[in-house]
Amino acid sequence: MQNIEIKNVTINDADFLFYLMNNTAIKHSLNEPSTSKQNWIEAIHAWTDDDDENDYIVWEGDKQIGWFAFNGLQSTDGTIYLKMAVISPEYQYRGIGTYVLSQLLEEARISGYISVILFTNKNNKGAQKCYQKCGFKIIQKFSQRMSDDTIVVRYKMQRNL
């Protein structure tokens, strides 16, 4: 995909993550509360020192347009978790998320991981479509209280690498 790059998160990405994760549509689809820029600065510092997590910013040319993150990288069973996959609303439904996730899954496979698990809301149809295009299958359905205090139906999805 032309002009799409995937780069490791740096402290310079705090403004973008603050903007992205306080977007009304994104907060609603992820059931996340509002955050401060300081929250993102502290998170990025923590991620930098955490060998169990990798965080990536998606760029189109010179513009930041998304955030993907994996954790569980130190697991002994070869399973990692897709912690976050979000593209700015104005860039959604263009195949960018599917492209980025496919690239990151191939990188995980090459690194020796054997499986990826993620959790998504049942009503987040756009994300589910992306995950299914990338080979994920629903393996569990359950209800969960989210950080914004709503209870939602969730899917646990898995893909073998």
C-alpha positions as CSV (number, residue, x, y, z in Angstrom):
1,M,0.0,0.0,0.0
2,Q,1.6,3.2,-1.1
3,N,2.7,5.8,1.4
4,I,1.8,3.6,4.5
5,E,4.6,3.1,7.0
6,I,4.6,1.4,10.4
7,K,7.0,2.9,12.9
8,N,7.7,2.2,16.6
9,V,6.0,4.7,19.0
10,T,8.2,7.4,20.3
11,I,7.6,10.2,22.9
12,N,6.9,12.5,19.9
13,D,3.7,10.5,19.3
14,A,2.0,11.6,22.5
15,D,0.1,14.5,20.9
16,F,-1.3,12.2,18.2
17,L,-2.3,9.4,20.6
18,F,-4.0,12.0,22.8
19,Y,-5.9,13.3,19.7
20,L,-6.7,9.8,18.4
21,M,-7.9,8.3,21.6
22,N,-10.1,11.3,22.6
23,N,-11.9,11.2,19.2
24,T,-15.6,10.8,20.1
25,A,-16.2,8.0,17.5
26,I,-13.1,6.0,18.7
27,K,-13.9,6.4,22.4
28,H,-17.5,5.2,21.7
29,S,-16.4,2.2,19.6
30,L,-13.8,1.1,22.2
31,N,-15.8,2.2,25.3
32,E,-12.8,4.1,26.5
33,P,-12.9,7.2,28.8
34,S,-11.2,10.5,28.0
35,T,-7.5,10.8,28.7
36,S,-5.0,13.5,29.1
37,K,-1.8,14.2,27.2
38,Q,0.1,13.4,30.3
39,N,-1.5,10.0,30.4
40,W,0.0,9.3,26.9
41,I,3.4,10.7,27.9
42,E,3.5,8.4,30.9
43,A,2.2,5.4,28.8
44,I,4.8,5.9,26.1
45,H,7.6,6.0,28.8
46,A,6.2,2.8,30.3
47,W,6.0,1.0,26.9
48,T,9.6,2.0,26.1
49,D,10.8,0.0,29.1
50,D,8.5,-2.9,28.6
51,D,9.9,-5.9,26.7
52,D,6.4,-7.5,26.8
53,E,4.8,-4.9,24.5
54,N,5.4,-3.3,21.1
55,D,3.5,-0.2,20.0
56,Y,3.4,1.2,16.5
57,I,2.2,4.3,14.8
58,V,0.8,4.1,11.3
59,W,1.8,6.9,8.9
60,E,0.5,7.9,5.6
61,G,3.3,10.1,4.2
62,D,4.0,12.6,6.9
63,K,0.7,12.2,8.8
64,Q,0.1,9.9,11.7
65,I,-3.2,7.9,11.1
66,G,-3.3,5.0,13.5
67,W,-2.0,3.0,16.4
68,F,-1.4,-0.8,16.8
69,A,-0.1,-2.6,19.8
70,F,0.8,-6.1,20.8
71,N,1.5,-7.4,24.3
72,G,2.3,-10.8,25.8
73,L,5.5,-10.8,23.8
74,Q,7.4,-12.6,26.7
75,S,4.8,-15.5,26.8
76,T,6.2,-19.0,26.9
77,D,3.4,-20.5,24.8
78,G,4.0,-18.5,21.7
79,T,0.7,-16.6,22.0
80,I,0.6,-12.8,21.8
81,Y,-2.3,-10.4,22.1
82,L,-3.4,-7.6,19.8
83,K,-3.9,-4.9,22.4
84,M,-5.0,-2.1,20.1
85,A,-5.8,-1.6,16.4
86,V,-7.2,1.8,15.6
87,I,-7.2,4.0,12.5
88,S,-8.3,7.6,12.5
89,P,-12.0,7.7,11.4
90,E,-11.2,9.7,8.2
91,Y,-8.9,6.9,7.0
92,Q,-11.1,3.9,7.9
93,Y,-12.7,1.7,5.3
94,R,-9.8,2.1,2.8
95,G,-8.0,-1.2,3.6
96,I,-5.3,0.4,5.7
97,G,-6.1,-1.4,8.9
98,T,-6.1,-4.8,7.1
99,Y,-2.8,-4.0,5.4
100,V,-1.1,-2.9,8.6
101,L,-2.4,-5.8,10.6
102,S,-1.3,-8.3,7.9
103,Q,2.2,-6.8,7.9
104,L,2.4,-6.9,11.7
105,L,1.1,-10.5,11.8
106,E,3.8,-11.6,9.3
107,E,6.4,-9.9,11.4
108,A,5.1,-11.8,14.5
109,R,5.2,-15.1,12.5
110,I,8.8,-14.5,11.5
111,S,9.6,-13.7,15.1
112,G,8.4,-17.1,16.1
113,Y,5.0,-16.5,17.6
114,I,2.4,-19.1,16.8
115,S,-0.9,-17.5,17.7
116,V,-2.5,-14.0,18.2
117,I,-5.6,-13.4,20.3
118,L,-7.6,-10.2,20.4
119,F,-10.8,-8.9,22.0
120,T,-13.4,-6.8,20.3
121,N,-16.9,-5.5,20.9
122,K,-19.7,-7.4,19.2
123,N,-21.1,-4.1,17.7
124,N,-17.7,-3.1,16.3
125,K,-18.5,-4.6,12.9
126,G,-15.8,-2.7,10.9
127,A,-13.0,-4.0,13.2
128,Q,-14.4,-7.5,13.0
129,K,-14.4,-7.4,9.2
130,C,-10.8,-6.4,9.2
131,Y,-9.9,-9.1,11.7
132,Q,-11.7,-11.7,9.7
133,K,-10.0,-10.6,6.5
134,C,-6.7,-11.2,8.3
135,G,-7.7,-14.8,9.3
136,F,-9.1,-14.3,12.8
137,K,-12.0,-16.5,14.0
138,I,-14.4,-15.9,16.9
139,I,-13.6,-18.4,19.7
140,Q,-15.6,-17.0,22.6
141,K,-18.5,-14.6,23.2
142,F,-18.9,-13.0,26.7
143,S,-20.1,-9.8,28.5
144,Q,-17.6,-7.4,30.1
145,R,-17.8,-4.2,32.0
146,M,-15.6,-1.7,30.1
147,S,-13.5,1.1,31.4
148,D,-16.3,3.6,30.7
149,D,-18.5,1.5,33.0
150,T,-20.8,0.1,30.3
151,I,-21.4,-3.6,29.9
152,V,-20.9,-4.9,26.4
153,V,-20.9,-8.2,24.5
154,R,-17.4,-9.0,23.4
155,Y,-15.7,-11.5,21.1
156,K,-12.5,-13.2,21.7
157,M,-10.9,-13.9,18.4
158,Q,-7.8,-15.9,17.5
159,R,-5.5,-16.5,14.5
160,N,-2.8,-19.0,14.2
161,L,0.4,-17.9,12.6
